[in-house]
């Protein structure tokens, strides 16, 4: 992963490190990057996201449930989301002309499934 670090005044002394030499082109710097860590997230196909914050999941193999999610990140064709999607729950990626929460549906082809995220 490449990171670009912008130093506003690379030739001026730093108040926290007055003895620091100027940062010249080609020198190295150390940076602390803060981020978020999630203990549990789910990976679904990006096509499963509806209006950016809902996933249509199946329960009992025939009941469509509109599950609100929060998108963390999207990489290629996968979306990493937070929400109450059960691990391995089938998700619907095709468009349906009419949808209501709790409606009965019948799958005509293999469904994608929600996968638990791996915390490393």
Secondary structure by P-SEA (a helix, b strand, c coil): cbbbbbbcccccccccccccccccccbbbbbbbbbbbbcbbbbccccccccccccccccccccccbbbbbbccccccbbbbbcccccccccccccccccccbbbbbbccbbbbbbbbbcc
